[in-house]
Amino acid sequence: MASFHLVRYAGVDAMRYMAFDRPKLRAAPGLRFWRLLGTGRGRSMSLGADLRRWALFAVWDDEAGLDDFLERSTIAARWRAEAEESWHVRLVPLASRGRWGGRDPFEVLPASPRTSARHGGSGPVAVLTRASIRPARLPAFYRSIASVDRALRHEDGCLASVGVGEWPLARQATFSLWKDEAAIARFAYREGAHRGVIGRVRGEDWYSEELFARLVPYGSQGTWDGRDPLRAHSQG
């Protein structure tokens, strides 16, 4: 199983945690894959960084490993003590393709009843996209982002979205929540701006590496921009 954590601090000095937390994450029991991520200011990948908000994407051997991290880790303790706002969600992969840093983060994860129960496509779905952008394609990539960002803001099926990244400019990702798989398909294949960008990505070979994953979100806690988007959706 996997988890995503979005944390907002009071000041930009929280940047130092990007370095200090790495050794602790390397030593965390049951943590098989992780990435500390900066975030953008918009709903998609963008040139503007939010230096107060940071994210962690993690893949665990099992829920016990995540539970232990949340209960005992000094990182999670700091989130509770210092964060102005934080949101955490548990995730089970539905499908993925591609690599992240040469690895499939979800390789040989054990089967989950949550996954088999969701093949009907009803209920919220999380989408993780990640890409290493070829240096020569960076100008074209960032020129295309504004139209996709505008489309996301007006997309009823998107519950929430954030642009995240490992390196400035060249290694970018998005984490988004959708009402259901039908909403993802509408945006991916019918929304003109996004469809056009995907066509250029393939035709002009923008990425040296990419990953696309759909995941079942559950067990969310905290708030993201003042609310839990999954709980707000279920109540709506």
C-alpha positions in Angstrom: 0.0 0.0 0.0 1.0 3.6 -0.4 0.4 7.0 1.2 0.5 10.7 0.3 1.1 13.4 2.9 0.7 17.2 2.2 2.0 19.5 4.9 2.0 23.2 5.2 4.3 25.0 7.6 4.3 28.5 8.9 7.5 29.7 7.2 9.8 29.0 4.3 12.5 27.7 6.7 10.8 24.4 6.5 13.0 23.8 3.4 15.7 22.4 5.7 13.5 19.4 6.4 14.0 18.2 2.8 17.6 17.4 3.8 17.2 16.5 7.4 14.3 14.0 6.8 16.1 11.9 4.2 18.2 9.8 6.5 15.2 9.2 8.8 13.1 8.0 5.8 15.9 5.7 4.6 15.8 4.0 8.0 12.0 3.8 8.4 10.9 0.1 8.9 8.7 -1.2 6.1 9.2 1.8 3.8 10.2 0.4 0.4 9.9 3.6 -1.7 9.6 7.3 -1.0 10.0 10.7 -2.4 10.1 14.1 -0.6 8.5 16.6 -2.9 8.2 20.4 -3.2 4.8 21.8 -4.4 3.6 24.3 -6.9 1.2 27.1 -6.3 -1.4 26.0 -8.8 -3.3 22.8 -9.3 -0.9 21.4 -11.8 2.8 21.5 -12.5 4.0 25.1 -12.7 7.0 27.4 -12.4 5.8 28.9 -9.2 6.8 27.1 -6.0 5.0 27.2 -2.6 8.0 27.1 -0.2 5.7 26.6 2.8 4.0 23.4 1.5 5.8 20.1 1.1 4.7 16.5 0.3 5.8 12.9 0.9 4.8 10.0 -1.3 5.5 6.7 0.2 5.1 3.0 -0.6 4.9 0.6 2.4 5.2 -3.2 2.8 1.9 -3.1 4.7 -0.3 -0.8 6.8 1.6 -1.7 10.0 4.7 0.0 8.6 2.7 3.2 7.9 1.0 3.0 11.3 4.3 2.7 13.1 5.7 5.7 11.1 2.8 7.9 12.0 2.9 6.9 15.7 6.6 6.8 16.3 8.5 8.8 13.7 9.9 12.2 14.6 8.9 13.4 11.2 5.2 12.6 11.9 5.6 14.1 15.4 6.8 17.3 13.8 3.9 17.4 11.4 1.6 17.3 14.4 3.5 19.9 16.4 4.6 22.4 13.7 2.3 22.1 10.6 -0.3 24.8 10.1 -2.2 22.3 8.0 -1.7 18.7 6.9 -3.6 16.1 5.0 -2.8 12.4 4.8 -4.3 9.6 2.7 -3.8 5.9 2.4 -3.7 4.4 -1.1 -4.0 1.1 -2.8 -2.8 0.8 -6.4 -5.3 0.0 -9.1 -3.0 0.2 -12.1 0.4 1.7 -13.0 2.8 1.9 -15.8 6.3 3.4 -16.1 9.2 4.0 -13.8 10.3 6.5 -11.1 14.0 6.8 -10.8 14.4 3.6 -12.8 12.0 1.6 -10.5 8.4 0.6 -10.4 7.3 1.9 -7.0 4.5 -0.6 -6.9 6.4 -3.7 -8.0 5.5 -7.0 -6.2 3.1 -5.3 -3.8 0.7 -7.9 -2.3 -2.8 -8.1 -3.6 -5.4 -6.2 -1.6 -9.2 -6.9 -1.3 -9.6 -3.1 -1.6 -8.2 -3.3 -5.1 -10.3 -6.2 -6.3 -13.4 -4.6 -4.9 -12.9 -1.4 -6.9 -12.7 -2.8 -10.5 -16.3 -1.6 -11.1 -14.9 2.0 -11.3 -17.3 3.7 -8.7 -16.0 6.0 -6.0 -13.0 8.4 -5.8 -9.7 7.6 -7.5 -6.3 9.2 -7.0 -4.0 9.8 -9.9 -0.2 10.1 -9.7 1.7 11.3 -12.7 5.4 11.8 -12.8 7.9 12.8 -15.5 11.5 13.6 -16.1 11.4 16.3 -18.8 14.2 16.4 -21.4 16.1 19.7 -21.1 15.5 20.6 -24.7 11.7 20.2 -24.1 11.4 22.3 -21.0 10.3 25.6 -22.7 7.6 23.8 -24.6 6.4 21.9 -21.5 6.0 25.0 -19.4 4.4 27.0 -22.2 1.7 24.2 -22.3 1.0 24.1 -18.5 -1.2 27.2 -18.2 -3.9 25.8 -20.4 -4.0 22.5 -18.5 -4.0 24.3 -15.2 -7.0 26.4 -16.3 -8.8 23.3 -17.4 -8.3 21.6 -14.1 -9.7 24.5 -12.2 -12.9 24.3 -14.1 -13.2 20.5 -14.2 -16.1 19.3 -12.0 -14.8 15.8 -11.7 -11.5 16.8 -10.1 -11.9 17.0 -6.3 -8.3 18.4 -5.7 -5.0 18.5 -7.4 -1.4 19.7 -6.6 1.7 19.9 -8.6 4.8 18.4 -6.9 8.4 17.9 -7.9 11.8 16.5 -6.9 14.0 18.9 -8.8 13.2 22.4 -9.9 11.8 22.5 -13.4 12.9 19.1 -14.8 11.4 16.4 -12.5 7.7 17.1 -12.1 4.6 15.3 -10.9 0.9 15.8 -10.0 -1.2 14.2 -7.4 -5.0 14.6 -8.0 -8.3 13.2 -6.7 -11.2 12.5 -8.9 -14.9 11.7 -8.3 -14.6 8.4 -10.2 -12.8 6.8 -13.1 -15.3 8.2 -15.6 -14.2 11.7 -14.6 -10.6 10.8 -15.2 -11.5 9.5 -18.7 -13.4 12.6 -19.6 -10.5 14.9 -18.7 -7.9 12.7 -20.3 -9.6 12.1 -23.6 -12.2 14.8 -24.1 -10.7 17.9 -22.6 -9.0 19.7 -25.5 -6.0 21.3 -23.6 -5.0 18.2 -21.9 -5.5 16.0 -24.9 -3.4 18.3 -27.0 -0.5 18.3 -24.5 -0.5 14.5 -24.3 -0.3 14.4 -28.1 2.7 16.7 -28.1 4.4 14.7 -25.3 4.2 11.5 -27.4 4.9 13.1 -30.8 7.8 15.3 -29.6 9.3 12.9 -27.0 9.3 15.3 -24.1 10.0 12.8 -21.3 13.0 10.6 -20.7 11.0 8.7 -18.0 7.4 8.8 -16.8 5.0 7.1 -14.5 1.2 7.0 -14.4 -0.7 5.4 -11.6 -4.3 5.2 -10.5 -5.0 4.4 -6.8 -7.9 3.9 -4.4 -7.8 6.6 -1.7 -9.1 5.7 1.8 -8.6 6.6 5.4 -7.9 10.3 4.8 -7.1 12.6 7.8 -6.6 16.3 8.2 -7.3 19.1 5.7 -6.1 20.3 2.3 -6.7 24.0 1.7 -9.2 24.0 4.6 -11.1 20.8 4.0 -10.7 17.1 3.4 -11.7 16.8 -0.3 -12.6 13.1 0.0 -14.9 13.7 3.0 -16.4 16.8 1.3 -17.2 14.7 -1.7 -18.8 11.9 0.3 -21.0 14.4 2.2 -22.0 16.2 -1.0 
